[in-house]
Structure formats: C-alpha cells, structure tokens
Amino acid sequence: MNDAQKLWWEQAKSDHAVFVLLRRGGVRECHMLHYLQMAAEKISKAYLWRSGAAPPRSLVGLMPFLQALLSRGLGRKERRRIAGIFDYARPEDMAAWVKQVSPLAHDLQNLTPDLSNDGPNAEYPWPHDEPTHCPALHSFALWNRLRDSEPGRRLVKFLDKAIQRFEQYA
Amino acid sequence: LRWANTNGIILEMEETLMPTATFKRDAIAARYAKRHKETDPAIRAIHYLPTGAPPNEIRLVEVNEAITSTAGPEPIDFGVDSGSPNEHKLIVFDVTPEQWENVREGALPLPEGWTLEGSREISRGHARSRK
C-alpha cells in the first residue's frame, strides 16, 4: 500500500464509521446515503491509486472499483484470492454478484449533485434553477433497495468488508 | 387537576389526555415482510423473532436462495424513523436455505440474544407460529 492509498483508506474508514452511526441512528435517508456514497468513493480511490498515480477521473467510482477487482489483467490466481477475501469461492461467483448489484452500485455512485442530472441527490435541493425538492424530505428508492433487499444489504456489507480488509488486497 | 402554587393560590387546570403512541411492532414487522418479499423474489421465507427483543426492535431471519457468498451469516441493523412514535430498529439476518436448516437444528447459532422460541413465519401473508 502506497502513501496515497493509506490517506484515501483512512478517509474511507472515517466516512464509513459515520455512516454506521447514522444507519443505526435512523436519521434522514439523505445523510445515510451521503456518507455511504462518500465511503464507497474513497475506498474506490484508495484501490485505484495502487499504480502510484492519480487515476483518471473517468475511471474513478464504485463501478470502476468493482470492475477492477475482477479485472482479467490481475490473473486467475489473484482474482481467486480477491474473491476469497470477499467470501466468494470463485471469481465467477463474485462477478455474478457484481452484475446483479450493478444497478444499485451505479445509483449509489451517481448520488452526487454533479452526477445526478439535476434530480434527486443526497446534498442539494433540486432542480438547481428552480428547486422544488430537498434531500432531507425526500424518500430515496435507493435507500429502500439497500435496506429492503438482500442484494442491497449485501452491498452495504461488501463496502464494510472492502474497507476493513483493504490491507489484504490493496 | 387542582394544586397550589408557591403563593398558596389554588390553580385549576383542565385535565387533558395526551395521546399515547403505541408502536405496533407486529404490524410493522408484517409490513416489512410483505415489502421484502415483493422486492426480492429469491426469498423463500421470512421468520419474525419477537421473543426477548426490546419493544422497539424487529428481528427478521430471511431465508434467501440467491445468496452465493461463502461467508457466515451476519445480522445488519437499521435505525428507522428516529424521533417519531414509530422509532424502531430493524435487524435482518439473511441466511441460505441450508443455513436455515442448520439454525433449526441448532448447528448454526442465531445472533446473540435471539431465539426461535415464539418465532413466526410471516412471509405468507399471515403469521404462522413455530411449533
């Protein structure tokens, strides 16, 4: 793990700890989603910094992170090891799960104001020019899918593992 | 109500009954089960385990045939509706059908403090007590 990775990992751990507090506290959905999105983004950046250089902006985020973990460029042995770290017997099993969870991961990744297409996001009222909604009063379908479906809960648990076990695959 | 203030003056007030909010745990648990079943077609059964749970805590074991992870099951908890009369904690324990069999046979432990005693299957539209 290089120095940049350590810094991004530390920030991911801190953001994630706040997310857990918020999740257990039952606060407004936007705050839980905001911290989960930030923790996901930062652990993604921590991994994608492994080359020692800043990853291109277009290749940063939860989806690129999940894809990078399963990249064929890593080799079969390493992919098998990484799958094991995340409690999958084979890389194919982990890949099937990533495919299943991709819509959720994509929505979580795009929850920032700049990626939300002037629609629901976890931080700012929208639409930008004539706001009619604010995050604090909005019921997010994404949060319901994360809480009320097994794939959603598994994504939440996956991010926890990704952060807690980062040293094993960084 | 009548009482004297510090100057001995009798004060009178009309007694008002404040509404007491009651958290309808069983009904809310059934609502979660219905929603989860509708959301996730891989769910085989949802068991509600109220025995020993704090009054505002809903414990669900969800048996799901789509779980492919080799990890042991872990509960995950969510606070819901903080500050409202319906404030509660939802804890979900996702298991595979095989893990559920192991739980029933006592080979796989439930989370600490949980028990199958008095549990009910609530995934079929009505509660069925465990014999």
Chai-1 contact restraints between the chains, C-beta under 6 A:
chainA,res_idxA,chainB,res_idxB,connection_type,confidence,min_distance_angstrom,max_distance_angstrom,comment,restraint_id
A,R23,B,F78,contact,1.0,0.0,6.0,A-B,restraint_1
A,R24,B,G79,contact,1.0,0.0,6.0,A-B,restraint_2
A,G25,B,G79,contact,1.0,0.0,6.0,A-B,restraint_3
A,G25,B,S82,contact,1.0,0.0,6.0,A-B,restraint_4
A,G26,B,G79,contact,1.0,0.0,6.0,A-B,restraint_5
A,G26,B,V80,contact,1.0,0.0,6.0,A-B,restraint_6
A,G26,B,S82,contact,1.0,0.0,6.0,A-B,restraint_7
A,V27,B,S82,contact,1.0,0.0,6.0,A-B,restraint_8
A,D87,B,S69,contact,1.0,0.0,6.0,A-B,restraint_9
A,D87,B,T70,contact,1.0,0.0,6.0,A-B,restraint_10
A,D87,B,A71,contact,1.0,0.0,6.0,A-B,restraint_11
A,A89,B,T70,contact,1.0,0.0,6.0,A-B,restraint_12
A,D93,B,T68,contact,1.0,0.0,6.0,A-B,restraint_13
A,R147,B,F78,contact,1.0,0.0,6.0,A-B,restraint_14
A,D148,B,R35,contact,1.0,0.0,6.0,A-B,restraint_15
A,D148,B,H36,contact,1.0,0.0,6.0,A-B,restraint_16
A,D148,B,T39,contact,1.0,0.0,6.0,A-B,restraint_17
A,S149,B,T39,contact,1.0,0.0,6.0,A-B,restraint_18
A,S149,B,D40,contact,1.0,0.0,6.0,A-B,restraint_19
A,E150,B,D40,contact,1.0,0.0,6.0,A-B,restraint_20
A,E150,B,N64,contact,1.0,0.0,6.0,A-B,restraint_21
A,E150,B,D94,contact,1.0,0.0,6.0,A-B,restraint_22
A,R153,B,I76,contact,1.0,0.0,6.0,A-B,restraint_23
